[in-house]
Structure formats: C-alpha cells, structure tokens
Amino acid sequence: MTTTEHDRARMRAYYRANREKMLAYNKAYRKAHPEKFAYKAATSTEMKLKRSAYYRKYYAKHREKLRAYHNAWIAARPGYYKRYRNKT
C-alpha cells in the first residue's frame, strides 16, 4: 500500500495541529515501554568505542583485502565520486 500525496498532506497538517500532544504521547510511550527502545543503550559511548576498536583491528588485519575490494569497486564505477561529490 502506498501513501498518496493527499494522505501525506493530511498527516502533515494533523501533525502541525497536534504537535505538542503527539510529542507528549510519544515521550510517555517510550518511558512506559523501555524494552522496545533498548537500541539506545547500544549507542552508548562505551559501545561506540568498543565497536570502533573492533573495526580498527579488523581493518589492520585485512587491510590488503579491503583495499583491493575498494579499488575494484571504484574501477567498476568510473566517475562515481566525481558525480556525487558535487551534489552536496
């Protein structure tokens, strides 16, 4: 099922009219159901540092393989970076 432009406009108008009410409801829901939002704990500073250390170690161990893959990927897509660099 796709959302039509009419439906999106209706939802935007509803949100604008009831923004505070919706934000309060969402805040209360998140507080009442912390198990559904456990992914937030996985983004703690400690976890980010742990993940970062893992990826640095992995890259150091597989550097040549990863560089060869990256170079092959770039060779298969000539002009990719040039095309997308100017869009930002």
PDB file of N, CA, C and O in Angstrom:
ATOM      1  N   MET A   1       0.844  -1.176   0.000  1.00  0.00           N
ATOM      2  CA  MET A   1       0.000   0.000   0.000  1.00  0.00           C
ATOM      3  C   MET A   1       0.890   1.240   0.000  1.00  0.00           C
ATOM      4  O   MET A   1       1.787   1.372   0.833  1.00  0.00           O
ATOM      5  N   THR A   2       0.642   2.119  -0.913  1.00  0.00           N
ATOM      6  CA  THR A   2       1.440   3.335  -0.979  1.00  0.00           C
ATOM      7  C   THR A   2       0.637   4.504  -0.437  1.00  0.00           C
ATOM      8  O   THR A   2      -0.593   4.515  -0.479  1.00  0.00           O
ATOM      9  N   THR A   3       1.354   5.473   0.065  1.00  0.00           N
ATOM     10  CA  THR A   3       0.720   6.662   0.616  1.00  0.00           C
ATOM     11  C   THR A   3       0.613   7.709  -0.483  1.00  0.00           C
ATOM     12  O   THR A   3       1.601   8.040  -1.137  1.00  0.00           O
ATOM     13  N   THR A   4      -0.564   8.214  -0.674  1.00  0.00           N
ATOM     14  CA  THR A   4      -0.760   9.207  -1.725  1.00  0.00           C
ATOM     15  C   THR A   4      -0.331  10.583  -1.224  1.00  0.00           C
ATOM     16  O   THR A   4      -0.163  10.795  -0.023  1.00  0.00           O
ATOM     17  N   GLU A   5      -0.159  11.499  -2.148  1.00  0.00           N
ATOM     18  CA  GLU A   5       0.213  12.864  -1.782  1.00  0.00           C
ATOM     19  C   GLU A   5      -0.864  13.484  -0.903  1.00  0.00           C
ATOM     20  O   GLU A   5      -0.555  14.240   0.018  1.00  0.00           O
ATOM     21  N   HIS A   6      -2.113  13.170  -1.180  1.00  0.00           N
ATOM     22  CA  HIS A   6      -3.220  13.690  -0.376  1.00  0.00           C
ATOM     23  C   HIS A   6      -3.106  13.214   1.079  1.00  0.00           C
ATOM     24  O   HIS A   6      -3.294  13.994   2.012  1.00  0.00           O
ATOM     25  N   ASP A   7      -2.794  11.917   1.259  1.00  0.00           N
ATOM     26  CA  ASP A   7      -2.651  11.367   2.611  1.00  0.00           C
ATOM     27  C   ASP A   7      -1.469  11.995   3.341  1.00  0.00           C
ATOM     28  O   ASP A   7      -1.564  12.307   4.528  1.00  0.00           O
ATOM     29  N   ARG A   8      -0.348  12.183   2.631  1.00  0.00           N
ATOM     30  CA  ARG A   8       0.822  12.796   3.264  1.00  0.00           C
ATOM     31  C   ARG A   8       0.510  14.223   3.697  1.00  0.00           C
ATOM     32  O   ARG A   8       0.929  14.647   4.775  1.00  0.00           O
ATOM     33  N   ALA A   9      -0.213  14.961   2.878  1.00  0.00           N
ATOM     34  CA  ALA A   9      -0.582  16.332   3.222  1.00  0.00           C
ATOM     35  C   ALA A   9      -1.502  16.348   4.445  1.00  0.00           C
ATOM     36  O   ALA A   9      -1.378  17.206   5.319  1.00  0.00           O
ATOM     37  N   ARG A  10      -2.413  15.396   4.491  1.00  0.00           N
ATOM     38  CA  ARG A  10      -3.332  15.305   5.628  1.00  0.00           C
ATOM     39  C   ARG A  10      -2.575  14.991   6.920  1.00  0.00           C
ATOM     40  O   ARG A  10      -2.853  15.575   7.967  1.00  0.00           O
ATOM     41  N   MET A  11      -1.606  14.057   6.836  1.00  0.00           N
ATOM     42  CA  MET A  11      -0.821  13.697   8.017  1.00  0.00           C
ATOM     43  C   MET A  11       0.058  14.860   8.482  1.00  0.00           C
ATOM     44  O   MET A  11       0.209  15.087   9.683  1.00  0.00           O
ATOM     45  N   ARG A  12       0.639  15.601   7.522  1.00  0.00           N
ATOM     46  CA  ARG A  12       1.455  16.763   7.895  1.00  0.00           C
ATOM     47  C   ARG A  12       0.602  17.816   8.597  1.00  0.00           C
ATOM     48  O   ARG A  12       1.027  18.405   9.591  1.00  0.00           O
ATOM     49  N   ALA A  13      -0.596  18.050   8.078  1.00  0.00           N
ATOM     50  CA  ALA A  13      -1.490  19.036   8.685  1.00  0.00           C
ATOM     51  C   ALA A  13      -1.898  18.592  10.090  1.00  0.00           C
ATOM     52  O   ALA A  13      -1.959  19.413  11.006  1.00  0.00           O
ATOM     53  N   TYR A  14      -2.175  17.310  10.264  1.00  0.00           N
ATOM     54  CA  TYR A  14      -2.551  16.790  11.584  1.00  0.00           C
ATOM     55  C   TYR A  14      -1.391  16.963  12.567  1.00  0.00           C
ATOM     56  O   TYR A  14      -1.595  17.360  13.715  1.00  0.00           O
ATOM     57  N   TYR A  15      -0.173  16.663  12.107  1.00  0.00           N
ATOM     58  CA  TYR A  15       0.982  16.785  12.989  1.00  0.00           C
ATOM     59  C   TYR A  15       1.172  18.239  13.395  1.00  0.00           C
ATOM     60  O   TYR A  15       1.410  18.528  14.568  1.00  0.00           O
ATOM     61  N   ARG A  16       1.071  19.153  12.442  1.00  0.00           N
ATOM     62  CA  ARG A  16       1.229  20.567  12.770  1.00  0.00           C
ATOM     63  C   ARG A  16       0.188  21.022  13.787  1.00  0.00           C
ATOM     64  O   ARG A  16       0.499  21.806  14.684  1.00  0.00           O
ATOM     65  N   ALA A  17      -1.033  20.540  13.657  1.00  0.00           N
ATOM     66  CA  ALA A  17      -2.115  20.956  14.551  1.00  0.00           C
ATOM     67  C   ALA A  17      -2.000  20.310  15.932  1.00  0.00           C
ATOM     68  O   ALA A  17      -2.469  20.880  16.917  1.00  0.00           O
ATOM     69  N   ASN A  18      -1.381  19.125  16.018  1.00  0.00           N
ATOM     70  CA  ASN A  18      -1.338  18.381  17.278  1.00  0.00           C
ATOM     71  C   ASN A  18       0.076  18.015  17.714  1.00  0.00           C
ATOM     72  O   ASN A  18       0.282  16.997  18.375  1.00  0.00           O
ATOM     73  N   ARG A  19       1.029  18.826  17.352  1.00  0.00           N
ATOM     74  CA  ARG A  19       2.435  18.512  17.593  1.00  0.00           C
ATOM     75  C   ARG A  19       2.733  18.246  19.066  1.00  0.00           C
ATOM     76  O   ARG A  19       3.307  17.209  19.400  1.00  0.00           O
ATOM     77  N   GLU A  20       2.359  19.150  19.934  1.00  0.00           N
ATOM     78  CA  GLU A  20       2.665  19.006  21.370  1.00  0.00           C
ATOM     79  C   GLU A  20       2.017  17.755  21.955  1.00  0.00           C
ATOM     80  O   GLU A  20       2.630  17.035  22.743  1.00  0.00           O
ATOM     81  N   LYS A  21       0.787  17.510  21.564  1.00  0.00           N
ATOM     82  CA  LYS A  21       0.069  16.336  22.041  1.00  0.00           C
ATOM     83  C   LYS A  21       0.782  15.053  21.606  1.00  0.00           C
ATOM     84  O   LYS A  21       0.941  14.127  22.402  1.00  0.00           O
ATOM     85  N   MET A  22       1.209  15.001  20.347  1.00  0.00           N
ATOM     86  CA  MET A  22       1.890  13.814  19.834  1.00  0.00           C
ATOM     87  C   MET A  22       3.251  13.616  20.487  1.00  0.00           C
ATOM     88  O   MET A  22       3.630  12.485  20.791  1.00  0.00           O
ATOM     89  N   LEU A  23       3.990  14.699  20.707  1.00  0.00           N
ATOM     90  CA  LEU A  23       5.292  14.583  21.354  1.00  0.00           C
ATOM     91  C   LEU A  23       5.148  14.084  22.788  1.00  0.00           C
ATOM     92  O   LEU A  23       5.939  13.255  23.238  1.00  0.00           O
ATOM     93  N   ALA A  24       4.149  14.581  23.504  1.00  0.00           N
ATOM     94  CA  ALA A  24       3.920  14.132  24.883  1.00  0.00           C
ATOM     95  C   ALA A  24       3.531  12.656  24.911  1.00  0.00           C
ATOM     96  O   ALA A  24       4.000  11.907  25.768  1.00  0.00           O
ATOM     97  N   TYR A  25       2.681  12.239  23.984  1.00  0.00           N
ATOM     98  CA  TYR A  25       2.272  10.833  23.920  1.00  0.00           C
ATOM     99  C   TYR A  25       3.475   9.934  23.647  1.00  0.00           C
ATOM    100  O   TYR A  25       3.646   8.902  24.296  1.00  0.00           O
ATOM    101  N   ASN A  26       4.306  10.332  22.683  1.00  0.00           N
ATOM    102  CA  ASN A  26       5.478   9.531  22.335  1.00  0.00           C
ATOM    103  C   ASN A  26       6.455   9.434  23.497  1.00  0.00           C
ATOM    104  O   ASN A  26       7.038   8.376  23.734  1.00  0.00           O
ATOM    105  N   LYS A  27       6.636  10.524  24.215  1.00  0.00           N
ATOM    106  CA  LYS A  27       7.538  10.522  25.367  1.00  0.00           C
ATOM    107  C   LYS A  27       7.029   9.577  26.447  1.00  0.00           C
ATOM    108  O   LYS A  27       7.802   8.810  27.021  1.00  0.00           O
ATOM    109  N   ALA A  28       5.730   9.632  26.723  1.00  0.00           N
ATOM    110  CA  ALA A  28       5.130   8.746  27.731  1.00  0.00           C
ATOM    111  C   ALA A  28       5.224   7.286  27.288  1.00  0.00           C
ATOM    112  O   ALA A  28       5.482   6.406  28.109  1.00  0.00           O
ATOM    113  N   TYR A  29       5.019   7.026  26.007  1.00  0.00           N
ATOM    114  CA  TYR A  29       5.079   5.657  25.494  1.00  0.00           C
ATOM    115  C   TYR A  29       6.490   5.090  25.633  1.00  0.00           C
ATOM    116  O   TYR A  29       6.671   3.949  26.057  1.00  0.00           O
ATOM    117  N   ARG A  30       7.488   5.898  25.271  1.00  0.00           N
ATOM    118  CA  ARG A  30       8.882   5.444  25.390  1.00  0.00           C
ATOM    119  C   ARG A  30       9.237   5.150  26.843  1.00  0.00           C
ATOM    120  O   ARG A  30       9.964   4.198  27.128  1.00  0.00           O
ATOM    121  N   LYS A  31       8.735   5.950  27.744  1.00  0.00           N
ATOM    122  CA  LYS A  31       9.017   5.748  29.166  1.00  0.00           C
ATOM    123  C   LYS A  31       8.327   4.483  29.676  1.00  0.00           C
ATOM    124  O   LYS A  31       8.885   3.770  30.510  1.00  0.00           O
ATOM    125  N   ALA A  32       7.129   4.199  29.186  1.00  0.00           N
ATOM    126  CA  ALA A  32       6.369   3.035  29.633  1.00  0.00           C
ATOM    127  C   ALA A  32       6.850   1.734  29.003  1.00  0.00           C
ATOM    128  O   ALA A  32       6.599   0.661  29.552  1.00  0.00           O
ATOM    129  N   HIS A  33       7.533   1.803  27.868  1.00  0.00           N
ATOM    130  CA  HIS A  33       7.990   0.603  27.151  1.00  0.00           C
ATOM    131  C   HIS A  33       9.486   0.681  26.853  1.00  0.00           C
ATOM    132  O   HIS A  33       9.872   0.732  25.685  1.00  0.00           O
ATOM    133  N   PRO A  34      10.328   0.692  27.869  1.00  0.00           N
ATOM    134  CA  PRO A  34      11.766   0.834  27.619  1.00  0.00           C
ATOM    135  C   PRO A  34      12.368  -0.339  26.857  1.00  0.00           C
ATOM    136  O   PRO A  34      13.375  -0.170  26.170  1.00  0.00           O
ATOM    137  N   GLU A  35      11.773  -1.520  26.964  1.00  0.00           N
ATOM    138  CA  GLU A  35      12.320  -2.693  26.274  1.00  0.00           C
ATOM    139  C   GLU A  35      12.268  -2.545  24.757  1.00  0.00           C
ATOM    140  O   GLU A  35      13.080  -3.137  24.046  1.00  0.00           O
ATOM    141  N   LYS A  36      11.318  -1.759  24.262  1.00  0.00           N
ATOM    142  CA  LYS A  36      11.206  -1.558  22.816  1.00  0.00           C
ATOM    143  C   LYS A  36      12.244  -0.570  22.292  1.00  0.00           C
ATOM    144  O   LYS A  36      12.441  -0.446  21.083  1.00  0.00           O
ATOM    145  N   PHE A  37      12.898   0.125  23.203  1.00  0.00           N
ATOM    146  CA  PHE A  37      13.861   1.145  22.810  1.00  0.00           C
ATOM    147  C   PHE A  37      15.242   0.837  23.370  1.00  0.00           C
ATOM    148  O   PHE A  37      16.010   1.749  23.677  1.00  0.00           O
ATOM    149  N   ALA A  38      15.555  -0.444  23.501  1.00  0.00           N
ATOM    150  CA  ALA A  38      16.829  -0.881  24.058  1.00  0.00           C
ATOM    151  C   ALA A  38      17.987  -0.558  23.128  1.00  0.00           C
ATOM    152  O   ALA A  38      19.136  -0.537  23.571  1.00  0.00           O
ATOM    153  N   TYR A  39      17.719  -0.304  21.849  1.00  0.00           N
ATOM    154  CA  TYR A  39      18.782   0.008  20.914  1.00  0.00           C
ATOM    155  C   TYR A  39      19.537   1.261  21.323  1.00  0.00           C
ATOM    156  O   TYR A  39      20.694   1.430  20.938  1.00  0.00           O
ATOM    157  N   LYS A  40      18.918   2.132  22.085  1.00  0.00           N
ATOM    158  CA  LYS A  40      19.586   3.343  22.548  1.00  0.00           C
ATOM    159  C   LYS A  40      20.784   2.993  23.413  1.00  0.00           C
ATOM    160  O   LYS A  40      21.808   3.674  23.358  1.00  0.00           O
ATOM    161  N   ALA A  41      20.670   1.939  24.211  1.00  0.00           N
ATOM    162  CA  ALA A  41      21.773   1.536  25.071  1.00  0.00           C
ATOM    163  C   ALA A  41      22.965   1.092  24.237  1.00  0.00           C
ATOM    164  O   ALA A  41      24.111   1.268  24.650  1.00  0.00           O
ATOM    165  N   ALA A  42      22.707   0.521  23.078  1.00  0.00           N
ATOM    166  CA  ALA A  42      23.775   0.033  22.213  1.00  0.00           C
ATOM    167  C   ALA A  42      24.560   1.174  21.581  1.00  0.00           C
ATOM    168  O   ALA A  42      25.631   0.942  21.019  1.00  0.00           O
ATOM    169  N   THR A  43      24.058   2.384  21.660  1.00  0.00           N
ATOM    170  CA  THR A  43      24.763   3.516  21.076  1.00  0.00           C
ATOM    171  C   THR A  43      25.473   4.341  22.138  1.00  0.00           C
ATOM    172  O   THR A  43      25.826   5.496  21.902  1.00  0.00           O
ATOM    173  N   SER A  44      25.682   3.749  23.305  1.00  0.00           N
ATOM    174  CA  SER A  44      26.379   4.469  24.356  1.00  0.00           C
ATOM    175  C   SER A  44      27.823   4.712  23.930  1.00  0.00           C
ATOM    176  O   SER A  44      28.313   4.078  22.995  1.00  0.00           O
ATOM    177  N   THR A  45      28.494   5.616  24.604  1.00  0.00           N
ATOM    178  CA  THR A  45      29.874   5.941  24.276  1.00  0.00           C
ATOM    179  C   THR A  45      30.768   4.721  24.410  1.00  0.00           C
ATOM    180  O   THR A  45      31.659   4.499  23.590  1.00  0.00           O
ATOM    181  N   GLU A  46      30.525   3.935  25.440  1.00  0.00           N
ATOM    182  CA  GLU A  46      31.332   2.733  25.649  1.00  0.00           C
ATOM    183  C   GLU A  46      31.198   1.765  24.477  1.00  0.00           C
ATOM    184  O   GLU A  46      32.193   1.216  24.006  1.00  0.00           O
ATOM    185  N   MET A  47      29.983   1.558  24.014  1.00  0.00           N
ATOM    186  CA  MET A  47      29.761   0.641  22.899  1.00  0.00           C
ATOM    187  C   MET A  47      30.370   1.188  21.609  1.00  0.00           C
ATOM    188  O   MET A  47      30.918   0.428  20.809  1.00  0.00           O
ATOM    189  N   LYS A  48      30.276   2.494  21.406  1.00  0.00           N
ATOM    190  CA  LYS A  48      30.862   3.092  20.207  1.00  0.00           C
ATOM    191  C   LYS A  48      32.372   2.903  20.196  1.00  0.00           C
ATOM    192  O   LYS A  48      32.957   2.588  19.159  1.00  0.00           O
ATOM    193  N   LEU A  49      33.000   3.096  21.349  1.00  0.00           N
ATOM    194  CA  LEU A  49      34.443   2.918  21.435  1.00  0.00           C
ATOM    195  C   LEU A  49      34.832   1.463  21.203  1.00  0.00           C
ATOM    196  O   LEU A  49      35.827   1.178  20.536  1.00  0.00           O
ATOM    197  N   LYS A  50      34.045   0.549  21.756  1.00  0.00           N
ATOM    198  CA  LYS A  50      34.307  -0.874  21.595  1.00  0.00           C
ATOM    199  C   LYS A  50      34.185  -1.279  20.126  1.00  0.00           C
ATOM    200  O   LYS A  50      35.033  -2.000  19.601  1.00  0.00           O
ATOM    201  N   ARG A  51      33.123  -0.809  19.469  1.00  0.00           N
ATOM    202  CA  ARG A  51      32.904  -1.111  18.059  1.00  0.00           C
ATOM    203  C   ARG A  51      34.014  -0.508  17.195  1.00  0.00           C
ATOM    204  O   ARG A  51      34.504  -1.141  16.260  1.00  0.00           O
ATOM    205  N   SER A  52      34.396   0.721  17.525  1.00  0.00           N
ATOM    206  CA  SER A  52      35.441   1.396  16.781  1.00  0.00           C
ATOM    207  C   SER A  52      36.762   0.639  16.890  1.00  0.00           C
ATOM    208  O   SER A  52      37.476   0.487  15.898  1.00  0.00           O
ATOM    209  N   ALA A  53      37.084   0.170  18.079  1.00  0.00           N
ATOM    210  CA  ALA A  53      38.317  -0.599  18.280  1.00  0.00           C
ATOM    211  C   ALA A  53      38.273  -1.889  17.471  1.00  0.00           C
ATOM    212  O   ALA A  53      39.271  -2.288  16.871  1.00  0.00           O
ATOM    213  N   TYR A  54      37.117  -2.537  17.458  1.00  0.00           N
ATOM    214  CA  TYR A  54      36.969  -3.775  16.693  1.00  0.00           C
ATOM    215  C   TYR A  54      37.218  -3.516  15.214  1.00  0.00           C
ATOM    216  O   TYR A  54      37.953  -4.269  14.576  1.00  0.00           O
ATOM    217  N   TYR A  55      36.619  -2.462  14.652  1.00  0.00           N
ATOM    218  CA  TYR A  55      36.772  -2.179  13.227  1.00  0.00           C
ATOM    219  C   TYR A  55      38.205  -1.777  12.878  1.00  0.00           C
ATOM    220  O   TYR A  55      38.698  -2.142  11.810  1.00  0.00           O
ATOM    221  N   ARG A  56      38.880  -1.039  13.750  1.00  0.00           N
ATOM    222  CA  ARG A  56      40.275  -0.690  13.504  1.00  0.00           C
ATOM    223  C   ARG A  56      41.141  -1.944  13.465  1.00  0.00           C
ATOM    224  O   ARG A  56      42.009  -2.089  12.605  1.00  0.00           O
ATOM    225  N   LYS A  57      40.890  -2.844  14.410  1.00  0.00           N
ATOM    226  CA  LYS A  57      41.651  -4.094  14.472  1.00  0.00           C
ATOM    227  C   LYS A  57      41.362  -4.946  13.229  1.00  0.00           C
ATOM    228  O   LYS A  57      42.279  -5.525  12.647  1.00  0.00           O
ATOM    229  N   TYR A  58      40.098  -5.021  12.826  1.00  0.00           N
ATOM    230  CA  TYR A  58      39.708  -5.795  11.642  1.00  0.00           C
ATOM    231  C   TYR A  58      40.386  -5.228  10.401  1.00  0.00           C
ATOM    232  O   TYR A  58      40.917  -5.977   9.581  1.00  0.00           O
ATOM    233  N   TYR A  59      40.367  -3.895  10.264  1.00  0.00           N
ATOM    234  CA  TYR A  59      40.972  -3.264   9.096  1.00  0.00           C
ATOM    235  C   TYR A  59      42.465  -3.532   9.067  1.00  0.00           C
ATOM    236  O   TYR A  59      43.021  -3.828   8.009  1.00  0.00           O
ATOM    237  N   ALA A  60      43.118  -3.432  10.211  1.00  0.00           N
ATOM    238  CA  ALA A  60      44.561  -3.678  10.264  1.00  0.00           C
ATOM    239  C   ALA A  60      44.883  -5.104   9.830  1.00  0.00           C
ATOM    240  O   ALA A  60      45.886  -5.346   9.159  1.00  0.00           O
ATOM    241  N   LYS A  61      44.035  -6.032  10.213  1.00  0.00           N
ATOM    242  CA  LYS A  61      44.270  -7.431   9.891  1.00  0.00           C
ATOM    243  C   LYS A  61      43.980  -7.735   8.416  1.00  0.00           C
ATOM    244  O   LYS A  61      44.673  -8.555   7.814  1.00  0.00           O
ATOM    245  N   HIS A  62      42.979  -7.095   7.830  1.00  0.00           N
ATOM    246  CA  HIS A  62      42.534  -7.387   6.466  1.00  0.00           C
ATOM    247  C   HIS A  62      42.752  -6.214   5.511  1.00  0.00           C
ATOM    248  O   HIS A  62      42.009  -6.060   4.542  1.00  0.00           O
ATOM    249  N   ARG A  63      43.743  -5.405   5.770  1.00  0.00           N
ATOM    250  CA  ARG A  63      43.949  -4.169   5.026  1.00  0.00           C
ATOM    251  C   ARG A  63      44.071  -4.398   3.519  1.00  0.00           C
ATOM    252  O   ARG A  63      43.392  -3.732   2.738  1.00  0.00           O
ATOM    253  N   GLU A  64      44.918  -5.319   3.110  1.00  0.00           N
ATOM    254  CA  GLU A  64      45.139  -5.543   1.679  1.00  0.00           C
ATOM    255  C   GLU A  64      43.870  -6.025   0.977  1.00  0.00           C
ATOM    256  O   GLU A  64      43.543  -5.566  -0.117  1.00  0.00           O
ATOM    257  N   LYS A  65      43.170  -6.940   1.607  1.00  0.00           N
ATOM    258  CA  LYS A  65      41.931  -7.467   1.026  1.00  0.00           C
ATOM    259  C   LYS A  65      40.883  -6.360   0.875  1.00  0.00           C
ATOM    260  O   LYS A  65      40.212  -6.273  -0.153  1.00  0.00           O
ATOM    261  N   LEU A  66      40.747  -5.522   1.894  1.00  0.00           N
ATOM    262  CA  LEU A  66      39.763  -4.439   1.854  1.00  0.00           C
ATOM    263  C   LEU A  66      40.137  -3.382   0.820  1.00  0.00           C
ATOM    264  O   LEU A  66      39.266  -2.861   0.123  1.00  0.00           O
ATOM    265  N   ARG A  67      41.428  -3.064   0.717  1.00  0.00           N
ATOM    266  CA  ARG A  67      41.858  -2.079  -0.278  1.00  0.00           C
ATOM    267  C   ARG A  67      41.644  -2.600  -1.694  1.00  0.00           C
ATOM    268  O   ARG A  67      41.243  -1.850  -2.584  1.00  0.00           O
ATOM    269  N   ALA A  68      41.914  -3.896  -1.902  1.00  0.00           N
ATOM    270  CA  ALA A  68      41.689  -4.481  -3.229  1.00  0.00           C
ATOM    271  C   ALA A  68      40.211  -4.446  -3.583  1.00  0.00           C
ATOM    272  O   ALA A  68      39.851  -4.145  -4.722  1.00  0.00           O
ATOM    273  N   TYR A  69      39.348  -4.753  -2.612  1.00  0.00           N
ATOM    274  CA  TYR A  69      37.901  -4.705  -2.845  1.00  0.00           C
ATOM    275  C   TYR A  69      37.466  -3.280  -3.180  1.00  0.00           C
ATOM    276  O   TYR A  69      36.691  -3.061  -4.111  1.00  0.00           O
ATOM    277  N   HIS A  70      37.971  -2.321  -2.415  1.00  0.00           N
ATOM    278  CA  HIS A  70      37.606  -0.921  -2.626  1.00  0.00           C
ATOM    279  C   HIS A  70      38.060  -0.449  -4.013  1.00  0.00           C
ATOM    280  O   HIS A  70      37.301   0.208  -4.725  1.00  0.00           O
ATOM    281  N   ASN A  71      39.283  -0.780  -4.389  1.00  0.00           N
ATOM    282  CA  ASN A  71      39.791  -0.369  -5.701  1.00  0.00           C
ATOM    283  C   ASN A  71      39.002  -1.020  -6.836  1.00  0.00           C
ATOM    284  O   ASN A  71      38.756  -0.388  -7.864  1.00  0.00           O
ATOM    285  N   ALA A  72      38.606  -2.280  -6.654  1.00  0.00           N
ATOM    286  CA  ALA A  72      37.788  -2.953  -7.670  1.00  0.00           C
ATOM    287  C   ALA A  72      36.415  -2.301  -7.768  1.00  0.00           C
ATOM    288  O   ALA A  72      35.870  -2.155  -8.862  1.00  0.00           O
ATOM    289  N   TRP A  73      35.863  -1.914  -6.643  1.00  0.00           N
ATOM    290  CA  TRP A  73      34.548  -1.266  -6.621  1.00  0.00           C
ATOM    291  C   TRP A  73      34.614   0.063  -7.371  1.00  0.00           C
ATOM    292  O   TRP A  73      33.730   0.379  -8.166  1.00  0.00           O
ATOM    293  N   ILE A  74      35.658   0.829  -7.115  1.00  0.00           N
ATOM    294  CA  ILE A  74      35.822   2.120  -7.783  1.00  0.00           C
ATOM    295  C   ILE A  74      36.036   1.928  -9.288  1.00  0.00           C
ATOM    296  O   ILE A  74      35.490   2.678 -10.097  1.00  0.00           O
ATOM    297  N   ALA A  75      36.831   0.922  -9.658  1.00  0.00           N
ATOM    298  CA  ALA A  75      37.105   0.663 -11.073  1.00  0.00           C
ATOM    299  C   ALA A  75      35.832   0.261 -11.820  1.00  0.00           C
ATOM    300  O   ALA A  75      35.686   0.556 -13.006  1.00  0.00           O
ATOM    301  N   ALA A  76      34.918  -0.406 -11.131  1.00  0.00           N
ATOM    302  CA  ALA A  76      33.670  -0.832 -11.753  1.00  0.00           C
ATOM    303  C   ALA A  76      32.683   0.318 -11.906  1.00  0.00           C
ATOM    304  O   ALA A  76      31.697   0.196 -12.634  1.00  0.00           O
ATOM    305  N   ARG A  77      32.939   1.434 -11.226  1.00  0.00           N
ATOM    306  CA  ARG A  77      32.035   2.585 -11.272  1.00  0.00           C
ATOM    307  C   ARG A  77      32.811   3.863 -11.601  1.00  0.00           C
ATOM    308  O   ARG A  77      32.990   4.713 -10.728  1.00  0.00           O
ATOM    309  N   PRO A  78      33.263   4.007 -12.819  1.00  0.00           N
ATOM    310  CA  PRO A  78      34.050   5.199 -13.157  1.00  0.00           C
ATOM    311  C   PRO A  78      33.221   6.473 -13.017  1.00  0.00           C
ATOM    312  O   PRO A  78      32.069   6.535 -13.445  1.00  0.00           O
ATOM    313  N   GLY A  79      33.825   7.472 -12.418  1.00  0.00           N
ATOM    314  CA  GLY A  79      33.157   8.758 -12.248  1.00  0.00           C
ATOM    315  C   GLY A  79      32.179   8.820 -11.092  1.00  0.00           C
ATOM    316  O   GLY A  79      31.480   9.822 -10.939  1.00  0.00           O
ATOM    317  N   TYR A  80      32.106   7.773 -10.267  1.00  0.00           N
ATOM    318  CA  TYR A  80      31.131   7.741  -9.171  1.00  0.00           C
ATOM    319  C   TYR A  80      31.355   8.888  -8.199  1.00  0.00           C
ATOM    320  O   TYR A  80      30.430   9.645  -7.906  1.00  0.00           O
ATOM    321  N   TYR A  81      32.564   9.018  -7.704  1.00  0.00           N
ATOM    322  CA  TYR A  81      32.834  10.063  -6.720  1.00  0.00           C
ATOM    323  C   TYR A  81      32.706  11.445  -7.324  1.00  0.00           C
ATOM    324  O   TYR A  81      32.210  12.367  -6.677  1.00  0.00           O
ATOM    325  N   LYS A  82      33.143  11.590  -8.540  1.00  0.00           N
ATOM    326  CA  LYS A  82      33.045  12.886  -9.207  1.00  0.00           C
ATOM    327  C   LYS A  82      31.586  13.300  -9.350  1.00  0.00           C
ATOM    328  O   LYS A  82      31.246  14.472  -9.188  1.00  0.00           O
ATOM    329  N   ARG A  83      30.734  12.340  -9.653  1.00  0.00           N
ATOM    330  CA  ARG A  83      29.308  12.598  -9.868  1.00  0.00           C
ATOM    331  C   ARG A  83      28.617  13.010  -8.568  1.00  0.00           C
ATOM    332  O   ARG A  83      27.798  13.929  -8.572  1.00  0.00           O
ATOM    333  N   TYR A  84      28.936  12.341  -7.458  1.00  0.00           N
ATOM    334  CA  TYR A  84      28.222  12.579  -6.220  1.00  0.00           C
ATOM    335  C   TYR A  84      28.882  13.613  -5.321  1.00  0.00           C
ATOM    336  O   TYR A  84      28.230  14.137  -4.418  1.00  0.00           O
ATOM    337  N   ARG A  85      30.130  13.915  -5.536  1.00  0.00           N
ATOM    338  CA  ARG A  85      30.806  14.896  -4.723  1.00  0.00           C
ATOM    339  C   ARG A  85      30.202  16.282  -4.914  1.00  0.00           C
ATOM    340  O   ARG A  85      30.148  17.065  -3.965  1.00  0.00           O
ATOM    341  N   ASN A  86      29.751  16.594  -6.113  1.00  0.00           N
ATOM    342  CA  ASN A  86      29.229  17.920  -6.419  1.00  0.00           C
ATOM    343  C   ASN A  86      27.780  18.101  -5.961  1.00  0.00           C
ATOM    344  O   ASN A  86      27.274  19.223  -5.997  1.00  0.00           O
ATOM    345  N   LYS A  87      27.098  17.041  -5.533  1.00  0.00           N
ATOM    346  CA  LYS A  87      25.698  17.159  -5.126  1.00  0.00           C
ATOM    347  C   LYS A  87      25.529  17.690  -3.720  1.00  0.00           C
ATOM    348  O   LYS A  87      24.439  18.142  -3.369  1.00  0.00           O
ATOM    349  N   THR A  88      26.575  17.651  -2.899  1.00  0.00           N
ATOM    350  CA  THR A  88      26.451  18.132  -1.518  1.00  0.00           C
ATOM    351  C   THR A  88      26.691  19.590  -1.394  1.00  0.00           C
ATOM    352  O   THR A  88      26.621  20.135  -0.292  1.00  0.00           O
TER     353      THR A  88
END
